[in-house]
Amino acid sequence: MYFKILYFIIILSPFLSCNKIENTESEFDLKGDIKENEIWKPIIMLTREGSNLVQAKSDILYKDYNEMAILIGNVKVDFFNEQGNHVSALYSDSARIDEETNNLYANGNVYVVSDSGYTLNTYSLVWDHRYEMIVAEDSVMFTHPAGDTLYGIGFESDSNLEKFKIYKPFGILREGV
């Protein structure tokens, strides 16, 4: 009986121990577009005349020479005013930062919340470094601290969401707002 079991194990062992070796390199191929630089948990600061304007964080940053930096996963961007005080935070799935203009392009489940209580939801937006403006051309949902919600297609605002313009708006506001 012992020899039958041993014989059976010896015969089956090549089948049990053989595994197909797969090429794991394709997981990191990014569809044939391998990046020159990959940084995990990066922190990027955009400044003007020594003052912090933006601090961006993500899970991964990909960067090629003369290309935009690509932030992927749990992107968080903090905005600051001229005095260096925090005014709002942006959250998105991914973002790109243009080195030449320092503009930030956020994509996927974009959510901006100001320290004063305003919120903005959209699919994509641009933070224009030159004018320190948030611009969205997609559908937006903008919520006032009192709970009123406006919808529209197109949006412009300062970084703290207090001076805003909604294009093609629709929604209902309570009287006095």
Disulfide bonds with the S-S distance in Angstrom:
none
